[in-house]
Amino acid sequence: MKIEVDRELCTSVATCVAVAPNTFELDDEGIAIIKDPKGDDEATILQSAQSCPVNAIIISDDDGKQIHPPVK
């Protein structure tokens, strides 16, 4: 699983931190960053991405296929 944060989209709501606190934190600018990509289990990380109101967290599988947000 690959995790990315789109810094341009992040609005500092921090639901990702609330759901997966071992994986995400906010930096000095209040933008989400990945502190440990394996800090939480994959289901929790996916749930945290889904909790983001602006879809700033992009999750891809090991083959590079985007899982979240869904590709239209």
C-alpha positions as CSV (number, residue, x, y, z in Angstrom):
1,M,0.0,0.0,0.0
2,K,1.3,3.4,-0.9
3,I,0.0,6.6,0.9
4,E,0.3,10.1,-0.4
5,V,-1.1,13.4,0.9
6,D,-2.0,16.1,-1.5
7,R,-0.8,19.2,0.4
8,E,-2.7,21.5,-2.0
9,L,-6.0,19.8,-1.0
10,C,-5.5,19.3,2.7
11,T,-7.6,21.7,4.8
12,S,-6.2,20.7,8.3
13,V,-9.4,19.0,9.4
14,A,-7.2,16.2,10.9
15,T,-9.7,13.4,10.7
16,C,-6.8,11.3,9.3
17,V,-4.9,11.9,12.6
18,A,-8.0,11.1,14.7
19,V,-8.6,7.8,12.8
20,A,-4.9,6.7,12.2
21,P,-2.8,8.6,14.8
22,N,0.2,6.3,14.3
23,T,0.3,7.0,10.6
24,F,-0.6,10.7,10.2
25,E,0.2,13.9,12.0
26,L,-0.1,17.6,11.2
27,D,3.1,19.5,10.4
28,D,4.0,23.1,11.5
29,E,1.7,24.5,8.8
30,G,-1.3,22.3,9.9
31,I,-1.0,20.1,6.9
32,A,-1.3,16.3,7.2
33,I,1.9,14.4,6.7
34,I,2.8,10.7,6.9
35,K,4.8,10.0,10.0
36,D,4.9,6.2,9.7
37,P,3.3,4.5,6.6
38,K,3.0,1.3,8.6
39,G,1.9,2.9,11.9
40,D,-1.6,1.6,11.7
41,D,-3.1,-1.4,9.9
42,E,-4.2,-1.1,6.3
43,A,-7.9,-1.1,7.0
44,T,-7.5,1.8,9.5
45,I,-5.3,3.8,7.1
46,L,-7.9,3.3,4.3
47,Q,-10.7,4.4,6.8
48,S,-8.7,7.5,7.6
49,A,-8.4,8.4,3.9
50,Q,-12.1,7.9,3.5
51,S,-12.7,10.2,6.4
52,C,-11.0,13.1,4.7
53,P,-13.6,15.6,3.6
54,V,-11.5,16.8,0.6
55,N,-10.0,13.5,-0.4
56,A,-6.5,14.8,0.2
57,I,-5.1,11.3,1.0
58,I,-4.4,9.1,-2.0
59,I,-4.1,5.3,-1.4
60,S,-2.7,3.0,-4.0
61,D,-2.2,-0.8,-3.9
62,D,1.2,-2.4,-4.4
63,D,0.7,-2.5,-8.2
64,G,0.1,1.3,-8.3
65,K,-3.7,1.0,-8.8
66,Q,-5.4,3.9,-7.0
67,I,-7.8,2.6,-4.3
68,H,-8.9,5.9,-2.8
69,P,-10.3,8.3,-3.9
70,P,-12.0,6.1,-6.5
71,V,-10.9,6.8,-10.0
72,K,-13.8,7.9,-12.2
